[in-house]
Amino acid sequence: MTPACDECGFDPAQWSPMDALTTLRVVGAWFEHLADHAPPDIATDLQPDAEIVAAVQRGGSYDDNLAEVHRAWHAIAHAARIRHRATPPQHGTVEQLNASRGGVPKHEIAGPALIEWSGLTADRQEDREHHGRPWQAVCLWSADAIDQLVAEGHPIGPGYAGENITVRGLHWPDVTPGQRIRAGAALVETTTYSTPCSKNAPWFADGDFRRMSHELHPGWSRIYARVLEPGTVSAGDEVTVLP
């Protein structure tokens, strides 16, 4: 097995054939989210990486697909470092940690909890075609956003929509792809917004789970992250969006 890439952190050992194939289907949208509303100077610097991602193809074998995923991952990791230059620093706290044996809602768990390369060790994904890939290792969401949704009349709470870490005190619209966030002892990098699915309909008035869609309601979506440094996290720990 090829060793992990020293430059971008891509580790072939973390990827299954399904992970590789399904990731190739979404890398274009992932990069678009990363580049969305980038300042002009940063947008110019992102262009070479955008061209690489646009040229990525699906191969006929696992090895081909994995090589193309590495190619895209390399470009996206580089673009994230560029985009991070525009990150506004923020500080908040971990409101709640959530896990399940698969599916939603996820339930509150006692800390400290361990975040490994694959995510929260206490958590499992039921649908491995759409969840659980390395760039979806951890899902974060805002307790403040959840409070506002409850005020609108939605019967939702922390963990209901499947986030692993519910945070409080961050201005959530400013949490975007390409940011590095320290939660407890773990360091993660946000990747792309989580697409809501119909399994979340019970937590929304009239079943309108699209209320947390980034495309329809920017600033309200959950967000995925990859793990840069494993570590433990507990409720009450500081959450820092690093400048």
C-alpha distance (Angstrom), angle and dihedral (degrees) to the residues before:
residue distance angle dihedral
M1 . . .
T2 3.79 . .
P3 3.82 111.7 .
A4 3.79 122.5 -115.8
C5 3.80 116.1 -77.6
D6 3.79 110.4 -103.9
E7 3.80 92.5 -151.4
C8 3.81 104.3 46.9
G9 3.81 102.1 15.9
F10 3.82 94.9 -122.1
D11 3.81 108.3 159.6
P12 3.84 116.4 -169.5
A13 3.81 90.2 -160.1
Q14 3.82 89.6 69.1
W15 3.81 94.4 57.5
S16 3.81 131.4 85.2
P17 3.82 122.4 -163.2
M18 3.82 89.3 -104.4
D19 3.81 91.1 49.6
A20 3.79 90.3 54.4
L21 3.79 96.2 45.7
T22 3.80 96.9 45.0
T23 3.81 92.0 44.9
L24 3.80 90.9 55.6
R25 3.81 87.9 57.8
V26 3.80 93.2 59.1
V27 3.81 107.6 31.7
G28 3.80 91.4 99.2
A29 3.80 93.3 55.4
W30 3.81 90.0 42.1
F31 3.80 91.0 56.2
E32 3.82 91.8 45.8
H33 3.81 89.7 56.2
L34 3.80 90.1 47.7
A35 3.80 92.2 51.5
D36 3.81 96.7 39.3
H37 3.83 112.8 129.6
A38 3.80 92.8 -6.4
P39 3.82 113.5 168.9
P40 3.83 112.1 -101.4
D41 3.81 95.7 -104.0
I42 3.79 92.0 49.3
A43 3.81 92.2 44.6
T44 3.81 88.5 57.1
D45 3.80 91.6 50.5
L46 3.82 90.4 49.5
Q47 3.80 94.2 55.9
P48 3.85 98.1 89.1
D49 3.81 90.3 51.3
A50 3.81 90.5 47.1
E51 3.80 89.5 55.3
I52 3.79 91.9 51.2
V53 3.81 92.5 50.4
A54 3.82 91.1 47.3
A55 3.82 90.0 53.1
V56 3.81 95.4 50.9
Q57 3.80 112.3 117.1
R58 3.77 137.3 -169.4
G59 3.78 113.6 -109.6
G60 3.76 130.0 -150.3
S61 3.78 96.2 -110.8
Y62 3.77 141.0 41.0
D63 3.80 91.3 -105.8
D64 3.82 91.3 51.4
N65 3.79 91.8 48.6
L66 3.78 92.2 46.3
A67 3.80 91.3 51.5
E68 3.81 90.4 51.7
V69 3.81 92.1 47.1
H70 3.82 88.8 52.5
R71 3.79 89.3 50.3
A72 3.80 91.1 52.2
W73 3.82 93.3 41.0
H74 3.80 89.9 53.1
A75 3.81 91.3 53.0
I76 3.81 94.0 44.0
A77 3.81 92.8 47.7
H78 3.81 89.3 51.6
A79 3.80 91.5 46.6
A80 3.82 90.4 49.6
R81 3.81 90.1 55.9
I82 3.80 89.0 52.0
R83 3.80 94.0 45.5
H84 3.79 90.2 48.3
R85 3.81 88.3 70.5
A86 3.82 87.5 76.6
T87 3.81 95.3 49.0
P88 3.83 114.9 127.2
P89 3.83 109.1 -141.8
Q90 3.80 115.8 -118.4
H91 3.78 139.0 175.8
G92 3.78 129.3 -151.2
T93 3.79 140.8 137.9
V94 3.77 139.0 -105.2
E95 3.79 105.6 -101.0
Q96 3.80 97.9 -177.3
L97 3.82 142.9 -13.2
N98 3.80 117.7 -136.4
A99 3.79 135.4 -166.4
S100 3.79 141.5 157.7
R101 3.78 139.6 -178.1
G102 3.80 86.7 -111.1
G103 3.78 136.6 -37.9
V104 3.78 132.2 22.1
P105 2.92 146.5 -17.7
K106 3.77 98.8 45.3
H107 3.79 113.7 -153.2
E108 3.77 131.9 -134.1
I109 3.79 114.2 -92.4
A110 3.76 129.1 -164.8
G111 3.77 118.1 -110.5
P112 2.84 158.1 -94.0
A113 3.79 89.2 72.0
L114 3.78 124.5 179.0
I115 3.79 121.6 -124.1
E116 3.80 110.3 -159.2
W117 3.82 129.2 178.5
S118 3.81 89.2 -82.1
G119 3.82 94.0 48.1
L120 3.78 136.4 -103.8
T121 3.80 105.5 2.0
A122 3.82 92.0 -144.0
D123 3.82 92.0 56.7
R124 3.80 132.6 85.0
Q125 3.82 134.0 -173.3
E126 3.78 120.7 -133.9
D127 3.81 95.9 -166.6
R128 3.81 106.5 51.7
E129 3.80 93.6 175.0
H130 3.81 92.2 68.0
H131 3.80 102.8 20.7
G132 3.77 142.5 43.4
R133 3.79 101.3 42.7
P134 3.84 116.8 142.7
W135 3.80 92.6 -100.2
Q136 3.82 88.5 51.6
A137 3.80 94.6 51.4
V138 3.81 93.9 124.8
C139 3.80 130.9 21.2
L140 3.81 119.2 -155.0
W141 3.79 131.7 -168.6
S142 3.78 139.6 171.2
A143 3.81 124.9 -99.7
D144 3.81 87.2 -159.5
A145 3.82 90.9 56.5
I146 3.80 90.0 47.5
D147 3.82 90.2 52.0
Q148 3.79 90.0 52.7
L149 3.81 91.2 49.3
V150 3.81 89.8 51.6
A151 3.82 88.2 51.4
E152 3.81 87.8 54.6
G153 3.79 89.2 56.5
H154 3.80 101.8 -98.5
P155 3.85 114.9 142.1
I156 3.80 94.1 -133.8
G157 3.79 135.1 129.2
P158 3.80 141.1 172.7
G159 3.78 111.7 -52.7
Y160 3.80 95.1 11.4
A161 3.81 92.9 108.0
G162 3.79 92.8 46.3
E163 3.79 104.3 -101.0
N164 3.81 115.6 150.7
I165 3.80 96.5 -152.7
T166 3.79 121.5 36.2
V167 3.80 108.6 -163.3
R168 3.79 131.1 -166.1
G169 3.77 131.8 -156.4
L170 3.81 100.8 30.1
H171 3.80 119.7 118.9
W172 3.78 91.6 -118.8
P173 3.83 99.8 -156.8
D174 3.82 86.5 61.7
V175 3.82 91.9 57.2
T176 3.80 102.6 93.6
P177 3.82 138.3 153.6
G178 3.79 116.3 -67.7
Q179 3.81 98.2 39.3
R180 3.78 126.9 127.0
I181 3.78 114.7 -135.3
R182 3.78 127.6 -171.7
A183 3.81 111.7 -151.6
G184 3.76 111.5 179.0
A185 3.81 105.6 -48.7
A186 3.83 95.0 -25.3
L187 3.79 125.1 93.6
V188 3.80 119.1 -154.3
E189 3.79 135.3 175.2
T190 3.79 119.0 -141.8
T191 3.81 113.2 -122.6
T192 3.80 114.8 175.8
Y193 3.78 142.5 -25.3
S194 3.79 118.9 -85.1
T195 3.80 114.7 -113.4
P196 3.82 110.3 -131.4
C197 3.80 118.1 -127.6
S198 3.79 135.3 -161.6
K199 3.82 92.0 -98.3
N200 3.81 85.3 77.9
A201 3.81 94.2 55.8
P202 3.87 94.3 101.3
W203 3.82 90.7 65.0
F204 3.79 94.3 57.7
A205 3.79 132.4 69.5
D206 3.80 109.7 -104.0
G207 3.80 87.7 5.1
D208 3.81 92.3 -79.6
F209 3.80 97.3 156.4
R210 3.81 88.9 161.7
R211 3.81 86.5 78.6
M212 3.82 85.5 93.3
S213 3.81 95.5 46.8
H214 3.79 113.6 125.7
E215 3.80 91.5 -148.3
L216 3.82 93.5 53.3
H217 3.81 99.9 30.7
P218 3.83 111.7 22.3
G219 3.78 113.2 -156.1
W220 3.80 95.8 30.9
S221 3.79 103.0 78.3
R222 3.76 130.0 108.1
I223 3.81 112.5 -117.5
Y224 3.80 133.1 -143.2
A225 3.80 126.0 -137.2
R226 3.78 138.8 -168.8
V227 3.79 119.9 -135.7
L228 3.80 117.4 -110.1
E229 3.81 97.4 170.0
P230 3.82 122.4 16.5
G231 3.78 117.6 -136.6
T232 3.77 146.9 134.9
V233 3.79 125.6 -76.8
S234 3.79 133.0 -171.8
A235 3.78 136.4 -174.6
G236 3.80 108.1 -85.7
D237 3.80 94.1 31.6
E238 3.77 118.0 134.0
V239 3.80 118.4 -98.7
T240 3.79 115.2 -155.0
V241 3.79 127.5 -172.9
L242 3.77 98.8 -151.7
P243 3.81 120.7 -133.9
